């Protein structure tokens, strides 16, 4: 089962996150075989970290909760909250399968939190601009709760346009970069 885990930074936690960077990477190294995508998000300035995204394939909801809440930054209080949702990989690949992923250019995490009937279940035809895409689901996979996408786009508005605005209670767009050890 695939899960999207987005740890959102607590205000003024940058120093703590920097102190825990090696512990965070070491923790994530233990999940390298399960990782579909990962990386930090940033404020609109493209410099200030705002969160940490991980999309992982795990045995079930209990394993996903352990993954999210045993993470060193979470344990130390670096995050204000965690979005943890079952997710379905509609592209059938990891971010490492995307050609030119680390080349220059803007990349974004787009989170559409659902309202009503499922929307945007068909994969947009964006070629390699689309890095990851799929629905956010309830733990049992029965209820659609939204849609998440990682993509290359020239602007936040262009990234946001991958989702049908009227079908969501809210859409968040976050500058994102591929993560992992440098």
C-alpha positions in Angstrom: 0.0 0.0 0.0 1.3 3.4 -0.9 1.1 6.4 1.5 1.8 10.1 1.2 3.4 11.6 4.3 3.8 15.3 4.5 5.4 16.7 7.7 4.7 20.4 7.9 7.4 22.5 9.7 6.6 24.2 13.0 7.5 27.9 12.9 11.1 28.7 13.9 12.1 25.0 13.7 14.8 25.5 11.0 17.7 25.2 13.5 16.3 22.0 15.0 15.7 20.5 11.5 19.3 21.3 10.5 20.6 19.6 13.7 18.5 16.5 12.9 19.4 16.3 9.2 21.7 13.3 9.5 19.3 11.5 11.8 16.5 12.2 9.3 18.5 10.9 6.4 19.7 7.8 8.4 16.0 7.1 9.3 14.9 7.4 5.7 17.8 5.2 4.5 16.0 2.4 6.3 13.1 2.9 3.8 15.0 3.4 0.6 13.5 0.3 -1.0 10.0 1.5 -0.2 10.5 5.1 -1.3 8.5 6.4 -4.3 9.3 10.1 -3.9 10.8 12.4 -1.3 12.0 15.9 -0.7 11.6 19.2 1.1 9.1 21.9 0.4 9.8 25.6 0.6 8.1 28.9 1.1 7.5 31.1 -2.0 11.1 32.5 -1.6 12.3 29.0 -2.7 14.8 29.1 0.3 12.9 28.7 3.5 12.0 25.1 4.3 8.3 24.5 5.1 8.0 20.7 5.2 9.2 17.3 4.2 7.3 15.0 1.8 7.7 11.2 1.5 5.7 8.9 -0.6 6.3 5.3 0.4 5.0 1.8 -0.2 4.4 0.1 3.2 2.5 -3.0 4.4 -0.5 -1.0 5.8 -1.8 1.9 7.9 0.0 0.9 11.1 3.3 0.8 9.3 2.6 4.1 7.8 1.8 5.7 11.1 5.0 4.2 12.6 7.0 5.7 9.6 5.4 9.1 10.1 5.6 9.4 13.9 8.9 7.7 14.6 10.7 10.1 12.3 13.4 11.9 14.3 12.1 15.4 13.4 8.6 14.5 14.5 9.9 13.0 17.7 11.9 16.2 18.5 9.0 18.6 17.8 10.2 20.1 14.5 6.8 19.6 12.8 3.5 21.4 13.5 1.4 18.6 11.9 1.5 15.6 9.6 -0.7 14.8 6.6 -0.7 11.0 6.3 -3.0 9.5 3.6 -3.1 6.3 1.7 -2.2 7.2 -1.9 -2.3 5.4 -5.2 0.6 5.7 -7.6 -1.0 6.2 -11.0 2.3 6.6 -12.8 3.8 3.3 -11.7 7.3 4.7 -11.2 9.5 6.4 -8.6 10.9 9.9 -8.9 14.3 8.3 -9.7 12.8 7.0 -12.9 12.0 10.5 -14.2 14.6 11.8 -16.7 16.4 15.0 -15.8 14.7 15.2 -12.4 17.5 17.2 -10.7 18.0 19.6 -13.6 17.2 23.3 -13.1 13.6 24.3 -13.2 10.7 24.8 -10.8 9.0 21.8 -9.2 6.0 21.7 -7.0 3.9 19.6 -4.7 0.2 20.2 -5.3 -2.2 18.9 -2.7 -5.9 19.1 -3.5 -8.0 18.2 -0.5 -11.3 16.7 -1.7 -14.9 17.7 -1.6 -17.6 15.4 -2.9 -17.2 13.0 -5.7 -13.7 11.9 -6.8 -12.0 14.2 -9.3 -8.9 14.2 -11.4 -8.6 10.4 -11.5 -7.2 10.4 -15.0 -3.5 11.1 -15.3 -2.8 14.5 -17.0 -0.8 14.2 -20.2 2.3 16.2 -19.1 5.0 13.6 -20.0 8.1 13.9 -17.9 6.8 17.1 -16.3 4.7 14.9 -14.1 6.9 13.3 -11.4 4.2 11.6 -9.2 0.4 11.7 -9.3 -2.4 9.9 -7.6 -5.5 10.1 -5.3 -5.4 10.6 -1.6 -7.5 7.9 0.0 -8.9 6.8 3.4 -6.9 4.1 5.2 -9.1 1.3 3.7 -8.8 2.8 0.2 -12.6 3.2 -0.1 -13.0 6.9 0.2 -11.4 9.6 -2.1 -10.0 12.4 0.0 -8.1 14.4 -2.6 -5.3 14.3 -5.1 -1.5 14.8 -4.9 0.9 15.7 -7.7 4.6 16.4 -8.0 5.4 18.2 -11.2 7.6 20.6 -13.1 5.9 23.8 -14.0 7.0 27.4 -14.7 4.9 28.9 -11.9 2.8 27.9 -8.9 -0.4 28.8 -10.8 0.6 26.6 -13.7 1.3 23.7 -11.2 -2.0 24.3 -9.5 -3.9 24.1 -12.8 -3.2 20.3 -12.9 -6.2 19.9 -10.6 -9.8 21.0 -11.3 -10.2 23.8 -8.8 -13.9 23.6 -8.2 -13.7 20.0 -7.1 -11.6 20.7 -4.0 -12.2 22.3 -0.7 -8.6 23.7 -0.9 -5.6 23.3 -3.1 -2.1 23.9 -1.7 0.9 24.5 -3.9 4.4 24.2 -2.5 7.8 24.6 -4.2 9.5 21.2 -3.9 12.8 19.7 -4.7 13.9 16.1 -4.9 15.3 14.9 -1.6 17.8 12.5 -0.2 21.4 12.5 0.6 23.5 15.0 -1.3 
